[in-house]
Amino acid sequence: MYTIVDRRIPEPALKKLAKAGTPIPFFSEDITYPSISGHPDVFLCKTPKGLIAAPNTPAEVLHRLANLGIAITMGELYTGKVYPQSARYNAFVNTSFFIHNTRHSDPVLKQLCESLTSLHVKQAYTRCNLMEAGQLFITSDKGIEKVLTQQKLDVFFIDPRDIILPGHNHGFFGGCTGIHDHTMYLIGSCNHFKQGNELKSKLTSRGIDLVELYDGPLWDGGSIICI
């Protein structure tokens, strides 16, 4: 397994993640605003048809992925300096759903996901705010929670106020996580946020293993993309 992750996540978390697979540290400069400049989910989106990348994804990252044999489809639109242009690739995608503010989605990304059920949400930082494990949809955005509940999906809301994102009042839960097979990786520990025990219980009941990457507060690193 390869894991694409912001190179600025806490060092203990990066070291523990390396035991599960090969980390590919992500970074960029002068493309988007600094707090999210290392967030892979701002430039990359994993779909059932493979990985899609913004055309202005740093060349060094693209070369590293290509050298590892990871196939990449290039998107049409650049990741922008500010929101929502910075969120063109920040969609939630699994084998059933494409969830995003579809007014801002990259056209190539939408085309790759045309066979999936498309759900429009107001929050364009959708992947930052949403992940799924064992058919449990976990979000830190009330608007996303409402849309998914209307679809009769199993939704768990996590208060984002305890999540660290340097430069902001708080981060988002989806950005703290990655999923591979039946294992969820969490940048932080359930001991450091009030809904931690409830989350562990819900994951256990669905047969999902939880790997807490360090003993500290939740850290929004722009998702862990597992390949």
C-alpha positions as CSV (number, residue, x, y, z in Angstrom):
1,M,0.0,0.0,0.0
2,Y,1.1,3.6,-0.8
3,T,-0.3,6.5,1.2
4,I,-0.2,10.0,-0.1
5,V,-0.2,12.4,2.8
6,D,0.7,16.0,3.7
7,R,4.4,16.0,4.7
8,R,3.6,18.3,7.6
9,I,1.5,15.9,9.7
10,P,2.9,15.2,13.1
11,E,6.1,13.2,12.8
12,P,5.0,10.3,15.0
13,A,1.9,9.9,12.8
14,L,4.1,9.8,9.6
15,K,6.4,7.2,11.2
16,K,3.5,5.0,12.2
17,L,1.9,5.3,8.8
18,A,5.1,4.1,7.3
19,K,4.7,0.8,9.1
20,A,1.4,0.2,7.1
21,G,2.8,1.1,3.7
22,T,5.0,3.5,1.8
23,P,4.2,7.2,2.5
24,I,4.4,9.6,-0.4
25,P,4.8,13.0,1.3
26,F,2.8,15.7,-0.5
27,F,3.7,19.4,-0.8
28,S,3.2,22.4,-3.0
29,E,4.3,26.0,-3.0
30,D,2.6,29.2,-4.3
31,I,-0.3,27.3,-5.9
32,T,-3.0,27.6,-3.3
33,Y,-3.1,29.1,0.2
34,P,-0.5,27.8,2.7
35,S,-2.7,26.0,5.2
36,I,-3.9,23.5,2.5
37,S,-0.8,23.6,0.3
38,G,0.2,20.1,1.4
39,H,-3.2,18.6,1.3
40,P,-3.3,15.8,-1.3
41,D,-7.1,15.9,-1.6
42,V,-6.9,19.5,-3.0
43,F,-5.0,18.2,-6.0
44,L,-5.8,14.5,-6.3
45,C,-9.0,12.4,-6.2
46,K,-9.2,8.7,-6.0
47,T,-12.0,7.2,-8.1
48,P,-13.0,3.6,-9.1
49,K,-11.3,4.4,-12.5
50,G,-8.0,5.5,-10.9
51,L,-6.4,8.6,-9.6
52,I,-7.1,12.0,-11.2
53,A,-4.7,14.9,-10.7
54,A,-5.0,18.7,-11.2
55,P,-2.8,19.9,-14.1
56,N,-0.8,22.0,-11.7
57,T,0.0,19.2,-9.2
58,P,3.7,19.6,-8.4
59,A,5.7,17.8,-11.1
60,E,7.9,16.1,-8.4
61,V,4.8,14.4,-6.9
62,L,3.5,13.3,-10.3
63,H,6.9,11.8,-11.2
64,R,7.1,9.9,-7.9
65,L,3.6,8.5,-8.5
66,A,4.5,7.5,-12.1
67,N,7.7,5.9,-11.1
68,L,5.7,3.7,-8.6
69,G,3.5,2.6,-11.5
70,I,0.4,4.5,-10.3
71,A,-1.7,5.4,-13.3
72,I,-2.9,9.0,-13.3
73,T,-5.6,10.8,-15.4
74,M,-5.0,14.5,-15.7
75,G,-7.9,16.8,-15.0
76,E,-8.8,19.9,-17.0
77,L,-8.9,22.7,-14.4
78,Y,-6.1,24.0,-12.2
79,T,-6.3,24.0,-8.4
80,G,-6.8,27.6,-7.6
81,K,-5.5,30.1,-5.1
82,V,-8.8,30.5,-3.2
83,Y,-12.1,28.7,-2.5
84,P,-13.9,27.3,-4.4
85,Q,-11.3,27.1,-7.2
86,S,-9.1,25.3,-4.6
87,A,-11.8,22.6,-4.2
88,R,-12.2,21.4,-7.7
89,Y,-10.9,17.9,-6.9
90,N,-12.0,17.7,-3.3
91,A,-14.9,15.3,-4.0
92,F,-15.9,12.3,-2.1
93,V,-15.9,9.2,-4.3
94,N,-16.5,5.6,-3.5
95,T,-17.8,2.7,-5.6
96,S,-21.4,4.0,-5.4
97,F,-21.4,7.7,-5.0
98,F,-19.9,10.9,-6.4
99,I,-20.5,13.6,-3.8
100,H,-19.4,17.2,-4.3
101,N,-20.5,20.7,-5.0
102,T,-21.0,19.8,-8.7
103,R,-20.9,23.4,-9.8
104,H,-17.2,23.4,-9.0
105,S,-16.2,19.9,-10.0
106,D,-13.5,19.4,-12.6
107,P,-15.2,18.2,-15.8
108,V,-12.8,15.3,-16.3
109,L,-13.5,14.2,-12.7
110,K,-17.2,14.3,-13.3
111,Q,-16.8,12.3,-16.5
112,L,-14.8,9.6,-14.7
113,C,-17.6,9.3,-12.1
114,E,-20.6,9.5,-14.5
115,S,-21.6,5.9,-13.8
116,L,-22.0,6.7,-10.0
117,T,-24.9,8.2,-8.2
118,S,-24.1,12.0,-8.1
119,L,-25.2,14.0,-5.0
120,H,-24.8,17.7,-5.0
121,V,-23.8,19.4,-1.7
122,K,-23.1,23.0,-0.9
123,Q,-19.7,22.3,0.7
124,A,-17.1,22.0,-2.1
125,Y,-14.4,20.8,0.4
126,T,-16.4,17.6,0.4
127,R,-13.7,15.0,0.9
128,C,-12.2,17.1,3.7
129,N,-15.6,16.8,5.4
130,L,-16.6,13.3,4.6
131,M,-15.3,9.7,4.7
132,E,-17.0,6.3,4.6
133,A,-16.1,3.2,6.5
134,G,-18.2,0.0,6.5
135,Q,-21.1,2.0,4.9
136,L,-21.0,4.5,7.8
137,F,-20.7,8.0,6.4
138,I,-18.8,10.2,8.8
139,T,-18.9,14.0,8.3
140,S,-18.1,17.2,10.0
141,D,-20.5,19.3,7.8
142,K,-24.2,19.8,8.7
143,G,-25.2,20.4,5.1
144,I,-23.6,17.1,4.0
145,E,-25.2,15.3,6.9
146,K,-28.6,16.6,5.8
147,V,-28.2,15.5,2.2
148,L,-27.0,12.0,3.1
149,T,-29.7,11.5,5.7
150,Q,-32.3,12.4,3.0
151,Q,-30.8,9.5,1.0
152,K,-31.4,7.3,4.0
153,L,-27.7,6.6,4.5
154,D,-26.1,5.8,7.8
155,V,-24.5,9.1,8.9
156,F,-22.5,10.1,11.9
157,F,-21.7,13.8,12.5
158,I,-18.4,14.7,14.3
159,D,-18.0,18.1,15.8
160,P,-15.0,19.7,14.0
161,R,-14.1,22.2,16.7
162,D,-11.4,20.0,18.3
163,I,-9.7,19.3,15.0
164,I,-6.4,21.1,14.3
165,L,-5.8,22.9,11.0
166,P,-3.0,25.5,11.4
167,G,-4.1,28.9,10.3
168,H,-7.8,28.2,10.9
169,N,-10.1,28.0,13.9
170,H,-10.5,24.2,13.2
171,G,-10.2,21.6,10.5
172,F,-12.5,18.9,9.2
173,F,-12.8,15.2,10.1
174,G,-12.5,13.7,6.7
175,G,-9.1,15.4,6.3
176,C,-7.8,13.4,9.3
177,T,-8.6,10.0,7.7
178,G,-7.7,7.4,5.2
179,I,-9.3,4.0,4.4
180,H,-7.8,0.9,3.0
181,D,-9.7,-2.4,2.8
182,H,-11.2,-2.7,6.3
183,T,-8.8,-0.4,8.1
184,M,-9.3,3.3,8.9
185,Y,-6.2,5.4,9.6
186,L,-6.7,8.4,11.8
187,I,-4.3,11.3,12.3
188,G,-4.9,11.6,16.0
189,S,-6.4,9.6,18.8
190,C,-10.0,9.0,19.9
191,N,-8.9,9.9,23.4
192,H,-8.6,13.5,22.3
193,F,-12.1,14.4,21.1
194,K,-15.4,14.0,22.8
195,Q,-17.0,11.6,20.3
196,G,-14.0,9.3,20.2
197,N,-15.4,6.4,22.1
198,E,-18.7,6.5,20.1
199,L,-16.7,6.5,16.8
200,K,-14.7,3.4,17.9
201,S,-17.9,1.6,18.9
202,K,-19.5,2.3,15.5
203,L,-16.4,1.2,13.6
204,T,-16.0,-2.0,15.6
205,S,-19.6,-2.9,15.0
206,R,-19.0,-2.7,11.3
207,G,-15.8,-4.8,11.3
208,I,-13.5,-1.8,10.7
209,D,-10.1,-1.7,12.3
210,L,-9.0,1.7,13.6
211,V,-5.3,2.7,13.5
212,E,-4.6,5.8,15.6
213,L,-1.5,7.3,14.1
214,Y,-0.4,9.3,17.1
215,D,-1.5,10.1,20.7
216,G,-2.7,13.6,20.1
217,P,-5.6,15.7,18.8
218,L,-7.1,15.2,15.4
219,W,-5.0,16.8,12.7
220,D,-6.5,17.7,9.4
221,G,-3.9,16.8,6.8
222,G,-6.1,16.9,3.7
223,S,-6.9,13.2,3.8
224,I,-4.7,10.1,3.5
225,I,-5.1,8.8,0.0
226,C,-4.4,5.0,0.1
227,I,-3.5,3.2,-3.0
